[in-house]
């Protein structure tokens, strides 16, 4: 007698913790990793980040933004795709200068009718109006920040950075070990905002050794040089073919 394998309904928290620690991240309904990002005809190296929550200490700007959050209503709930979220994202996407998926659905689900991640959303409201949203995935001891977006009329409040801090604070309240904000890109500063919460508590993944190391730009420079050298050897080394 044989049994038909059943699809995974939700990725177990310890499994998500494990793959995040190996430099993987969510894309749609899958886990992926990458070492390079092509931008405007150039090839840039990718460097995955995580924050060790026990070592996070805020400076004046982080504390100021947490005070900014107090003027709004903050709600956390299980993720559900709604027209309200899509309308907010559409306004945000129309205001940015970098490529982004066309919709929240395209970013998270890509046509799937079931979400295999344990996903929640932090909503920031000004009265009844939804003005910012931060989507994240839960592991057993980790939290992965997936999306942050806000209405352009509220840009002056830096709500994208506020959402990073609120996610981090939620992870600390749960007793988690790490918060994963995504990656930075060598010599491409548009992703550097992910260092905002606390650079001193941030680690960078060395994909060639499988180690997490204290973040510094010299360390990123070293990794980038090794990655590019490794890529050039793999792709351009002469072969024995006639």
N, C-alpha and C positions, 0 to 999 in steps of 0.2 A: 504494500500500500504506500503510495507516495502522496506527499502534501504539496500543495501549491504555495510557493513563497509569498508571504504577505508584504505589501509595500510598507516601508517605514512611515509611520504616521507623524512622529516628531523625533528629530535627532536627539538622543539622550544628552543631558547636560555634560557628563564626563567626556563623551565623545567630542562634543564641540570644544571643550577645554583642550583636549589633546590636539586636535587639528589646528586650533588657533596657535598653540605653542609650537607647531611645526611650520608656521609661516603661511597657513592657509586662511582663507577668508570667504565670506559669503558672496556669491554672485547668483542672482535670481533664486533658484531652488537647489543650487549646487554649492560645493566648496571648491575653491580654486586657489592657485598661487601663480605668481609671475615674477620674473626678474627684470624685465625690460618693458618700457612704455614708449611706443612711437608717437612723437608729437611734431607736427609741422615738418615732416621729412627727416627729423633727427631721432636718434635712439637714446633714451634716457634710462638710467638704472632706478629700480624700485627698491625701497627700504622699509620693511614692515616695522611697526612700532607697538609697544605696549607700555603701560604705566604700572609700576608696582605700587599698589594703593597705600600700603603701610608707610611709604616714604614720601607721599604727596604732602607738600606744604605750599600754601598759597601766598602770593605776594599782594601788594596793594591793588593791582588791576583786577586780579581774580576776585578778591574780596569785594571790590567795587561792583563788579558785574553780578555777584550773588545778591548784593543789596538791590541792584536794579531789578532782579527777578521778583523781589518782594512786592513790587507795585502791580504785578500781574497775578492771575489765578493759574496755578499749575495743577494739572491733572495727569495721572498715569493710568493707563488702561490697556488691556490686551489689544493687539493690533487688529483692526478691521478696516478694510478698504472702503472709504466713503467718498461721496461727491465733495464734501467739505474739504477733505484732505487733498483731493485732486485739484480743486479750484485754487487752494492756497499754493500748491506746488506749481501750477501753471503760471500764477502771478510771479512767483519766485524765479522760475526758469526764464521768463521773459525779460528779467532784469539782470541776468548774469552774463558774463563774457566768455565762459568756457563751455565745452560740450557737456551735456547732461542728457540722460534718457528722457524721452518725451513725457512720460507719466510715472506716477508712483507704481502703478501696476506693472509697467515695463521694467522698472528698476527691481522690484521685489519678486514678482510672480512670473512675468513673461509668459502669460497664457495659462499657467497652472491654476487649477481650481482648489489646490490644497497647499498650505504652507507647512513645510516640514521643520521649520525653526520655531522655537519658543519666543515669539516676537511681541514686544510691547511698544507703546508710543507715549511719549511725554507731550502733552498739549499745553501751550501757553496761550491764555486768553486775556484779552482786554475787554472786560465786561463779558458779553456773550460771544464776542468775535474771536475766532481762531486766528492768531497772528503768527504762530510758529509751531513747528512740530519736530520732534526728534524721535527717530525710530531706532530700536536696538534689539539685539538678540541676547537671550539669557543662556549661560552655561551653568554648570554646577558651582564653580568658583570664579567665573569670569563673566564679563559683559562686553559685548562687541557693539560699538556704535556704527550704525549702518547709514542713516540719512539724517541730515538736519536741513530744514528749510523754513523760510519766514517771509512775511509779506514785505515787499520793498519799502512800503511806507514806514516801517519800523526799523529800518537799517541802522539808525543812529543808536539803537539800544544794543547792538552787537548780539542779537539773539542766537546766532549760530554758535558763538562762543559760550553764551549762557547755557545753551542746551548741552554742550560738552561737559560743563561743570556740573549741571544737574544730573546727568547720567553718571558721572564719576561719583557724586555724592550718594546717589542711589546704590551704586555698586558697593561703596564703603558701608552703607547702612545694612546691606545684606551680608557683610563680612566676607566679601569676595577678595581674591588675591590680586587680580589683574583687570585692567580696563584696556581694551584694544581699540584705538581710534582709526586704524587704517595704515596708510603709508605716506612717507614723503618721497619726493623724486629729486635725485641729485641734479643740482644746477637748474632747478625749475621751481621757483619759490611759491607758486600758487597753492601748494599743499602744505606749506610750512605752518599754517594756522593750527595744525594738529599737535604741534609742540606747545601750544599756549598754556594748557593747564599747569604743567610743572616739568620743565626740561630736566631738572635734577633727578626726578623719579622715573624718567623715560628710558626705556631700553630699545635697542635696535637689533633686528635679527640678521645674523650673518648666515645667509643661506648656503654658503660653501662649507661651513663647519657645523651648522645646526645649532649654534650658540646664540643666546641673547646677551648682548654686551651693553654697558652704559652708553647712552647716546652722547655723541659729540659730532660736530661737523668733520673734524679730522678722521674720525672712525668711518663716517659715511664716505668721505673721499677715498679712504683706503679700500673699502669694500667695492666702491664703484670701479676703481682701477683694476681690481682683481676680477670682477665680473666681466668687464670689457675685454680684458686680456684673455680670459677663459673663453668668451664668446668668439673672439677673433681666431683663437687656436682651433676651436671646434669647426668653425665655418670656412676657414681659409687655409688650413694646413694642407700641404700637398698630400696626395694619396698615391697608392701603388698601382692604380688602374692605368691601363695603357691608353 
